[in-house]
């Protein structure tokens, strides 16, 4: 079952797209892989980012690793850094193609048959 993260109690939960912590995924951009703290159809949050990306800077996620031995799922997702606090980076998806949306949805719902077909493309 997907778990939802709520940090702090001063603000009510206002996220439009729910983020999940499981299944864990890694995203790749700028030649490196990063494990997400949580992610959803609207974006993701990293806890171990040490690169140089500032708020509102755009970048492209070119792969998603689903935590199995099958390898990386190739994607091309335009993203924007929403906020940064030390090694923690929150990013929003700017545009999701229908294929990228289906890959993320399949990961969230753990639809292995769809993911296997996506890897074969």
HELIX and SHEET records of a PDB file:
HELIX    1   1 UNK A   98  UNK A  109  1                                  12    
HELIX    2   2 UNK A  112  UNK A  120  1                                   9    
SHEET    1   A 7 UNK A  19  UNK A  20  0                                        
SHEET    2   A 7 UNK A  32  UNK A  40 -1                                        
SHEET    3   A 7 UNK A  26  UNK A  29 -1                                        
SHEET    4   A 7 UNK A  58  UNK A  65 -1                                        
SHEET    5   A 7 UNK A  72  UNK A  85 -1                                        
SHEET    6   A 7 UNK A  88  UNK A  95 -1                                        
SHEET    7   A 7 UNK A  43  UNK A  46 -1                                        
END                                                                             
